[in-house]
Amino acid sequence: MECITSVSYSLVINDEPSGLIIPSREIRQGDPLSPYIFILCMELLANSLNNESLKAKSGVGIKSCAKYKRIPGLLVVDDCLLFYKADTTACWRIKRILDTFCDTSGQLINYHKSTLIFSKNASSAHRHVVASIFSITHSDLLGKYLGYPVF
């Protein structure tokens, strides 16, 4: 973080350096370094989710085929779709990963824009427990992403 918080800029106007700008705030959206820092943060989240999905009976991730590893989630641009079992243990594992990610990266999750989607196999009791752990509403449809239905 020392490299990130001690940034300075020098402007070049008409091919000549024109002063030094030392920002008084942290890196903001639009900063040239923002995309790279965001990618590093998402790599941290992806690795944490992947490591949890490799643990036996963690409940994190889904398998597309018996011979392949579990897929813990999909990270697309600035959205993520996480896959986990609708039980208390798996939910607390995911919650811990997300809380650690937020504390480490400084990013925040907007739970008001988040939605839970349950499979048909999830009981009403499990749905209620998961929704209360995350304080997120649930829906039957995820809607569209970039104009296409998600499921």
DRENMARDO-874461 format. One line per field, with one value per residue: residue number from 1; residue in three letters; z, x, y negated of N, C-alpha, C in turn. Coordinates in nm, 2 decimals. Each point is the difference from the previous one (the first is absolute). Example, Ala and Ser with C-alpha at 12.3 -4.5 7.8 and 13.67 -1.06 7.14 Angstrom:
2
num: 1 / 2 .
residu: ala / ser .
n_up: 0.78 / -0.07 .
n_east: 1.32 / -0.04 .
n_north: 0.57 / -0.11 .
ca_up: 0.00 / 0.00 .
ca_east: -0.09 / 0.09 .
ca_north: -0.12 / -0.11 .
c_up: 0.00 / 0.08 .
c_east: 0.09 / -0.08 .
c_north: -0.12 / -0.11 .
***
This chain:
151
num: 1 / 2 / 3 / 4 / 5 / 6 / 7 / 8 / 9 / 10 / 11 / 12 / 13 / 14 / 15 / 16 / 17 / 18 / 19 / 20 / 21 / 22 / 23 / 24 / 25 / 26 / 27 / 28 / 29 / 30 / 31 / 32 / 33 / 34 / 35 / 36 / 37 / 38 / 39 / 40 / 41 / 42 / 43 / 44 / 45 / 46 / 47 / 48 / 49 / 50 / 51 / 52 / 53 / 54 / 55 / 56 / 57 / 58 / 59 / 60 / 61 / 62 / 63 / 64 / 65 / 66 / 67 / 68 / 69 / 70 / 71 / 72 / 73 / 74 / 75 / 76 / 77 / 78 / 79 / 80 / 81 / 82 / 83 / 84 / 85 / 86 / 87 / 88 / 89 / 90 / 91 / 92 / 93 / 94 / 95 / 96 / 97 / 98 / 99 / 100 / 101 / 102 / 103 / 104 / 105 / 106 / 107 / 108 / 109 / 110 / 111 / 112 / 113 / 114 / 115 / 116 / 117 / 118 / 119 / 120 / 121 / 122 / 123 / 124 / 125 / 126 / 127 / 128 / 129 / 130 / 131 / 132 / 133 / 134 / 135 / 136 / 137 / 138 / 139 / 140 / 141 / 142 / 143 / 144 / 145 / 146 / 147 / 148 / 149 / 150 / 151 .
residu: met / glu / cys / ile / thr / ser / val / ser / tyr / ser / leu / val / ile / asn / asp / glu / pro / ser / gly / leu / ile / ile / pro / ser / arg / glu / ile / arg / gln / gly / asp / pro / leu / ser / pro / tyr / ile / phe / ile / leu / cys / met / glu / leu / leu / ala / asn / ser / leu / asn / asn / glu / ser / leu / lys / ala / lys / ser / gly / val / gly / ile / lys / ser / cys / ala / lys / tyr / lys / arg / ile / pro / gly / leu / leu / val / val / asp / asp / cys / leu / leu / phe / tyr / lys / ala / asp / thr / thr / ala / cys / trp / arg / ile / lys / arg / ile / leu / asp / thr / phe / cys / asp / thr / ser / gly / gln / leu / ile / asn / tyr / his / lys / ser / thr / leu / ile / phe / ser / lys / asn / ala / ser / ser / ala / his / arg / his / val / val / ala / ser / ile / phe / ser / ile / thr / his / ser / asp / leu / leu / gly / lys / tyr / leu / gly / tyr / pro / val / phe .
n_up: 0.00 / 0.04 / -0.10 / 0.04 / 0.12 / -0.05 / -0.07 / -0.11 / -0.05 / -0.12 / -0.03 / -0.12 / -0.01 / -0.12 / 0.03 / 0.10 / 0.09 / 0.06 / 0.09 / 0.13 / -0.02 / 0.13 / -0.04 / 0.06 / -0.09 / 0.03 / -0.07 / -0.11 / -0.02 / -0.11 / 0.11 / -0.07 / 0.13 / 0.00 / -0.13 / 0.01 / 0.08 / -0.08 / -0.10 / 0.07 / 0.03 / -0.12 / -0.03 / 0.09 / -0.04 / -0.12 / 0.05 / 0.07 / -0.10 / -0.09 / 0.09 / 0.03 / -0.13 / 0.02 / 0.10 / 0.06 / -0.06 / -0.07 / -0.10 / -0.03 / -0.10 / -0.13 / -0.03 / -0.11 / 0.05 / 0.02 / -0.12 / 0.01 / 0.02 / 0.12 / -0.04 / 0.07 / -0.11 / -0.05 / -0.04 / -0.03 / -0.06 / 0.05 / -0.05 / 0.10 / -0.05 / 0.13 / 0.00 / 0.08 / 0.09 / 0.00 / 0.06 / 0.13 / 0.00 / -0.12 / 0.06 / 0.12 / -0.08 / -0.08 / 0.10 / 0.05 / -0.11 / -0.01 / 0.13 / -0.02 / -0.11 / 0.06 / 0.10 / -0.08 / -0.08 / 0.10 / -0.08 / -0.04 / 0.05 / -0.11 / 0.12 / -0.01 / -0.07 / 0.11 / -0.05 / 0.07 / -0.06 / 0.02 / 0.01 / -0.08 / 0.02 / 0.00 / 0.13 / 0.04 / 0.09 / -0.09 / -0.08 / 0.11 / 0.03 / -0.13 / -0.02 / 0.12 / -0.04 / -0.13 / 0.06 / -0.09 / -0.09 / -0.02 / -0.12 / -0.08 / -0.04 / -0.07 / -0.10 / -0.06 / -0.07 / -0.02 / 0.04 / 0.06 / 0.00 / 0.13 / 0.02 .
n_east: 0.08 / 0.12 / 0.02 / -0.12 / 0.02 / 0.12 / -0.10 / 0.07 / -0.04 / 0.05 / -0.04 / -0.03 / 0.03 / -0.03 / 0.01 / -0.06 / 0.08 / -0.12 / 0.09 / -0.01 / -0.09 / -0.02 / -0.08 / -0.11 / -0.06 / -0.06 / 0.04 / -0.05 / -0.13 / 0.05 / 0.06 / 0.11 / 0.03 / -0.12 / 0.00 / 0.12 / -0.03 / -0.10 / 0.08 / 0.10 / -0.09 / -0.04 / 0.13 / 0.01 / -0.11 / 0.04 / 0.12 / -0.06 / -0.08 / 0.10 / 0.07 / -0.10 / -0.01 / 0.14 / -0.05 / 0.02 / -0.11 / 0.06 / -0.06 / 0.13 / -0.07 / 0.00 / -0.04 / 0.07 / 0.10 / -0.02 / 0.06 / -0.08 / 0.08 / -0.03 / -0.11 / 0.08 / 0.03 / -0.07 / 0.11 / -0.10 / 0.09 / -0.11 / -0.04 / -0.06 / 0.01 / -0.04 / 0.07 / -0.10 / 0.02 / -0.13 / 0.12 / -0.01 / 0.06 / -0.05 / -0.12 / 0.03 / 0.03 / -0.10 / -0.08 / 0.08 / -0.01 / -0.13 / -0.02 / 0.08 / -0.06 / -0.11 / 0.03 / 0.04 / -0.11 / -0.08 / -0.03 / -0.12 / -0.08 / -0.07 / -0.04 / -0.03 / 0.11 / 0.02 / 0.00 / -0.08 / 0.05 / -0.11 / 0.06 / -0.07 / 0.12 / 0.02 / -0.01 / -0.12 / 0.03 / 0.06 / -0.10 / -0.08 / 0.07 / 0.01 / -0.12 / -0.02 / 0.08 / -0.04 / -0.12 / -0.03 / -0.08 / -0.10 / 0.03 / -0.10 / 0.02 / 0.10 / -0.08 / 0.04 / 0.10 / 0.03 / -0.12 / 0.07 / -0.09 / 0.02 / -0.12 .
n_north: 0.12 / 0.01 / 0.09 / 0.05 / -0.01 / 0.03 / 0.01 / -0.04 / -0.11 / 0.01 / -0.12 / 0.04 / -0.13 / 0.01 / 0.13 / -0.07 / 0.05 / 0.01 / 0.02 / 0.02 / 0.10 / -0.03 / 0.10 / -0.05 / 0.07 / 0.11 / 0.11 / -0.07 / 0.02 / 0.05 / 0.04 / -0.03 / 0.00 / -0.06 / 0.01 / -0.03 / -0.09 / -0.03 / 0.02 / -0.06 / -0.09 / 0.00 / 0.00 / -0.09 / -0.06 / 0.01 / -0.03 / -0.09 / -0.03 / 0.00 / -0.06 / -0.07 / -0.01 / 0.00 / -0.06 / 0.11 / 0.02 / -0.09 / 0.06 / -0.04 / -0.05 / 0.01 / 0.12 / -0.02 / 0.07 / 0.13 / -0.01 / -0.11 / -0.10 / -0.04 / -0.06 / -0.09 / -0.05 / -0.10 / -0.05 / -0.09 / -0.07 / -0.07 / 0.12 / 0.06 / 0.12 / 0.01 / 0.11 / 0.02 / 0.10 / 0.01 / 0.01 / 0.01 / 0.12 / 0.03 / -0.04 / 0.05 / 0.11 / -0.01 / -0.02 / 0.10 / 0.07 / -0.03 / 0.02 / 0.11 / 0.03 / -0.03 / 0.06 / 0.09 / 0.00 / -0.02 / 0.10 / -0.04 / 0.09 / -0.03 / 0.03 / -0.13 / 0.01 / 0.07 / 0.12 / 0.07 / 0.10 / 0.07 / 0.12 / 0.08 / 0.05 / -0.13 / 0.04 / -0.02 / 0.09 / 0.08 / -0.03 / 0.02 / 0.11 / 0.04 / -0.03 / 0.06 / 0.10 / -0.01 / 0.00 / 0.09 / -0.07 / 0.08 / 0.05 / 0.02 / -0.13 / 0.02 / 0.02 / -0.11 / 0.04 / -0.13 / 0.00 / 0.09 / 0.10 / -0.01 / 0.05 .
ca_up: 0.00 / 0.00 / -0.13 / -0.05 / 0.07 / -0.02 / -0.14 / -0.04 / -0.15 / -0.06 / -0.12 / -0.11 / -0.08 / -0.11 / 0.01 / 0.11 / 0.13 / 0.05 / 0.14 / 0.06 / 0.07 / 0.10 / 0.04 / 0.15 / 0.02 / -0.05 / -0.14 / -0.02 / -0.13 / -0.10 / 0.01 / -0.09 / 0.06 / 0.05 / -0.06 / 0.04 / 0.14 / 0.00 / -0.05 / 0.11 / 0.11 / -0.05 / 0.01 / 0.15 / 0.02 / -0.08 / 0.07 / 0.13 / -0.03 / -0.05 / 0.11 / 0.08 / -0.08 / 0.00 / 0.13 / 0.00 / 0.07 / 0.03 / -0.05 / -0.09 / -0.14 / -0.07 / -0.10 / -0.12 / -0.04 / 0.11 / 0.00 / 0.00 / 0.13 / 0.03 / -0.05 / 0.12 / -0.05 / -0.12 / 0.01 / -0.13 / 0.01 / 0.14 / 0.06 / 0.02 / 0.02 / 0.08 / 0.01 / 0.13 / 0.06 / 0.08 / 0.14 / 0.09 / -0.01 / -0.12 / 0.00 / 0.09 / -0.07 / -0.11 / 0.07 / 0.06 / -0.11 / -0.05 / 0.10 / 0.00 / -0.12 / 0.02 / 0.10 / -0.06 / -0.12 / 0.01 / -0.08 / 0.08 / -0.07 / 0.01 / 0.03 / -0.06 / -0.14 / -0.01 / -0.01 / 0.02 / -0.09 / 0.06 / -0.09 / 0.04 / 0.11 / 0.13 / 0.07 / 0.04 / 0.12 / -0.05 / -0.07 / 0.10 / 0.07 / -0.09 / -0.01 / 0.12 / 0.02 / -0.09 / -0.01 / -0.14 / -0.04 / -0.10 / -0.11 / -0.08 / -0.13 / 0.01 / -0.10 / -0.12 / 0.01 / -0.14 / -0.09 / -0.01 / 0.12 / 0.07 / 0.00 .
ca_east: -0.08 / 0.09 / 0.01 / -0.12 / -0.03 / 0.10 / 0.00 / 0.01 / -0.02 / 0.07 / -0.07 / 0.09 / -0.07 / 0.08 / 0.12 / 0.09 / -0.06 / -0.07 / -0.04 / -0.02 / -0.12 / -0.01 / -0.13 / -0.02 / -0.09 / 0.04 / -0.03 / -0.15 / -0.04 / 0.05 / 0.14 / 0.06 / 0.03 / -0.12 / -0.03 / 0.10 / -0.03 / -0.13 / 0.03 / 0.07 / -0.10 / -0.09 / 0.08 / -0.01 / -0.13 / -0.01 / 0.09 / -0.06 / -0.12 / 0.05 / 0.06 / -0.11 / -0.07 / 0.08 / -0.01 / -0.11 / -0.13 / -0.01 / -0.12 / 0.03 / 0.02 / -0.08 / 0.07 / -0.07 / 0.02 / 0.06 / 0.15 / 0.05 / -0.01 / -0.12 / 0.01 / -0.05 / -0.08 / 0.04 / 0.03 / -0.01 / 0.02 / 0.00 / -0.11 / 0.03 / -0.11 / 0.06 / -0.08 / 0.02 / -0.11 / -0.09 / 0.00 / 0.06 / 0.15 / 0.05 / -0.03 / 0.10 / 0.13 / -0.01 / 0.00 / 0.13 / 0.08 / -0.03 / 0.04 / 0.14 / 0.03 / -0.04 / 0.10 / 0.13 / 0.01 / -0.06 / -0.12 / -0.12 / -0.10 / -0.13 / -0.09 / -0.13 / 0.00 / 0.03 / -0.12 / 0.02 / -0.08 / 0.01 / -0.05 / -0.13 / 0.03 / 0.02 / -0.12 / -0.04 / 0.08 / 0.14 / -0.01 / -0.01 / 0.13 / 0.10 / -0.04 / 0.03 / 0.14 / 0.05 / -0.09 / -0.03 / -0.13 / 0.01 / -0.09 / -0.01 / 0.07 / 0.12 / -0.02 / 0.09 / 0.13 / 0.04 / -0.11 / -0.03 / -0.05 / 0.11 / -0.02 .
ca_north: -0.12 / -0.11 / -0.05 / -0.05 / -0.13 / -0.10 / -0.03 / -0.14 / -0.02 / -0.11 / -0.03 / -0.05 / -0.09 / -0.04 / 0.07 / -0.05 / 0.03 / -0.12 / 0.01 / 0.13 / 0.01 / 0.10 / 0.00 / 0.01 / 0.11 / 0.13 / 0.02 / -0.01 / 0.05 / -0.08 / -0.01 / 0.09 / 0.12 / 0.07 / 0.13 / 0.09 / 0.03 / 0.08 / 0.14 / 0.06 / 0.03 / 0.11 / 0.12 / 0.05 / 0.06 / 0.12 / 0.10 / 0.03 / 0.08 / 0.12 / 0.08 / 0.05 / 0.10 / 0.12 / 0.07 / 0.11 / -0.03 / -0.14 / -0.05 / -0.11 / 0.04 / 0.10 / 0.08 / 0.01 / 0.14 / 0.07 / 0.01 / -0.13 / -0.07 / -0.09 / -0.14 / -0.07 / -0.12 / -0.07 / -0.14 / -0.06 / -0.15 / -0.03 / 0.08 / 0.14 / 0.10 / 0.10 / 0.13 / 0.08 / 0.07 / -0.08 / 0.04 / -0.10 / 0.01 / -0.06 / -0.15 / -0.07 / 0.00 / -0.10 / -0.13 / -0.03 / -0.04 / -0.13 / -0.09 / -0.01 / -0.07 / -0.15 / -0.05 / 0.00 / -0.08 / -0.13 / 0.00 / 0.03 / 0.07 / -0.07 / 0.11 / -0.05 / 0.04 / 0.14 / 0.09 / 0.15 / 0.09 / 0.14 / 0.11 / 0.06 / 0.09 / -0.08 / -0.01 / -0.14 / -0.03 / -0.04 / -0.13 / -0.10 / -0.01 / -0.07 / -0.14 / -0.07 / -0.01 / -0.10 / -0.11 / -0.02 / 0.06 / 0.11 / -0.01 / 0.12 / -0.02 / -0.09 / -0.11 / 0.00 / -0.06 / -0.05 / 0.02 / 0.14 / 0.06 / 0.07 / 0.14 .
c_up: 0.00 / -0.14 / -0.05 / 0.07 / -0.02 / -0.15 / -0.03 / -0.15 / -0.04 / -0.14 / -0.11 / -0.10 / -0.11 / 0.01 / 0.11 / 0.14 / 0.07 / 0.14 / 0.05 / 0.08 / 0.10 / 0.06 / 0.15 / 0.03 / -0.06 / -0.15 / -0.01 / -0.14 / -0.11 / 0.00 / -0.09 / 0.07 / 0.05 / -0.06 / 0.05 / 0.15 / 0.02 / -0.04 / 0.11 / 0.11 / -0.04 / 0.00 / 0.14 / 0.03 / -0.07 / 0.06 / 0.13 / -0.02 / -0.05 / 0.11 / 0.08 / -0.07 / -0.01 / 0.13 / -0.01 / 0.08 / 0.04 / -0.04 / -0.09 / -0.14 / -0.05 / -0.09 / -0.13 / -0.05 / 0.12 / 0.00 / 0.00 / 0.15 / 0.01 / -0.06 / 0.11 / -0.05 / -0.13 / 0.03 / -0.13 / 0.03 / 0.15 / 0.07 / 0.03 / 0.03 / 0.08 / 0.02 / 0.13 / 0.04 / 0.09 / 0.15 / 0.09 / -0.02 / -0.12 / -0.01 / 0.08 / -0.06 / -0.10 / 0.07 / 0.06 / -0.12 / -0.05 / 0.10 / 0.00 / -0.13 / 0.01 / 0.10 / -0.07 / -0.12 / 0.01 / -0.08 / 0.09 / -0.09 / 0.02 / 0.01 / -0.06 / -0.15 / -0.02 / 0.01 / 0.03 / -0.09 / 0.06 / -0.10 / 0.06 / 0.12 / 0.14 / 0.07 / 0.05 / 0.12 / -0.04 / -0.06 / 0.10 / 0.08 / -0.08 / -0.02 / 0.12 / 0.03 / -0.08 / 0.00 / -0.14 / -0.03 / -0.10 / -0.11 / -0.08 / -0.13 / 0.03 / -0.10 / -0.11 / 0.04 / -0.14 / -0.10 / -0.02 / 0.13 / 0.06 / 0.00 / -0.12 .
c_east: 0.09 / 0.01 / -0.12 / -0.03 / 0.10 / 0.01 / 0.01 / -0.01 / 0.08 / -0.07 / 0.11 / -0.09 / 0.09 / 0.14 / 0.10 / -0.08 / -0.05 / -0.05 / -0.03 / -0.13 / 0.01 / -0.14 / -0.01 / -0.09 / 0.06 / -0.04 / -0.15 / -0.03 / 0.05 / 0.15 / 0.06 / 0.04 / -0.12 / -0.02 / 0.10 / -0.01 / -0.12 / 0.03 / 0.07 / -0.10 / -0.09 / 0.08 / 0.01 / -0.13 / -0.01 / 0.08 / -0.06 / -0.12 / 0.05 / 0.06 / -0.11 / -0.08 / 0.07 / -0.01 / -0.12 / -0.12 / -0.01 / -0.14 / 0.01 / 0.03 / -0.10 / 0.09 / -0.08 / 0.01 / 0.08 / 0.15 / 0.07 / 0.00 / -0.12 / 0.03 / -0.07 / -0.09 / 0.06 / 0.02 / 0.00 / 0.00 / 0.00 / -0.12 / 0.06 / -0.12 / 0.07 / -0.10 / 0.04 / -0.13 / -0.08 / -0.01 / 0.08 / 0.15 / 0.05 / -0.02 / 0.10 / 0.14 / 0.01 / 0.00 / 0.13 / 0.10 / -0.03 / 0.04 / 0.15 / 0.04 / -0.03 / 0.11 / 0.14 / 0.01 / -0.06 / -0.13 / -0.12 / -0.10 / -0.13 / -0.11 / -0.14 / -0.01 / 0.02 / -0.13 / 0.04 / -0.09 / 0.02 / -0.04 / -0.13 / 0.01 / 0.01 / -0.13 / -0.03 / 0.08 / 0.14 / 0.00 / 0.00 / 0.13 / 0.10 / -0.03 / 0.03 / 0.15 / 0.06 / -0.08 / -0.02 / -0.13 / 0.03 / -0.10 / 0.00 / 0.08 / 0.12 / -0.01 / 0.10 / 0.13 / 0.05 / -0.11 / -0.04 / -0.05 / 0.12 / -0.02 / -0.08 .
c_north: -0.13 / -0.06 / -0.07 / -0.14 / -0.11 / -0.04 / -0.15 / -0.01 / -0.12 / -0.02 / -0.04 / -0.08 / -0.05 / 0.06 / -0.04 / 0.04 / -0.13 / 0.02 / 0.14 / -0.01 / 0.12 / 0.01 / 0.02 / 0.11 / 0.13 / 0.00 / 0.01 / 0.06 / -0.10 / -0.02 / 0.11 / 0.14 / 0.08 / 0.14 / 0.11 / 0.04 / 0.08 / 0.14 / 0.07 / 0.04 / 0.12 / 0.13 / 0.05 / 0.07 / 0.13 / 0.11 / 0.05 / 0.10 / 0.14 / 0.09 / 0.06 / 0.11 / 0.13 / 0.08 / 0.10 / -0.05 / -0.15 / -0.06 / -0.12 / 0.05 / 0.11 / 0.08 / 0.01 / 0.15 / 0.06 / 0.00 / -0.14 / -0.06 / -0.08 / -0.14 / -0.08 / -0.12 / -0.05 / -0.15 / -0.07 / -0.15 / -0.03 / 0.07 / 0.14 / 0.08 / 0.12 / 0.13 / 0.07 / 0.06 / -0.08 / 0.05 / -0.10 / 0.00 / -0.06 / -0.15 / -0.07 / 0.00 / -0.11 / -0.14 / -0.04 / -0.04 / -0.14 / -0.11 / -0.03 / -0.08 / -0.15 / -0.06 / -0.02 / -0.10 / -0.14 / -0.01 / 0.03 / 0.07 / -0.07 / 0.11 / -0.04 / 0.04 / 0.15 / 0.08 / 0.14 / 0.07 / 0.14 / 0.10 / 0.05 / 0.09 / -0.06 / -0.01 / -0.14 / -0.04 / -0.04 / -0.13 / -0.12 / -0.02 / -0.07 / -0.15 / -0.08 / -0.02 / -0.12 / -0.13 / -0.04 / 0.06 / 0.11 / -0.02 / 0.13 / -0.01 / -0.10 / -0.11 / 0.01 / -0.07 / -0.03 / 0.04 / 0.15 / 0.06 / 0.08 / 0.15 / 0.04 .
***
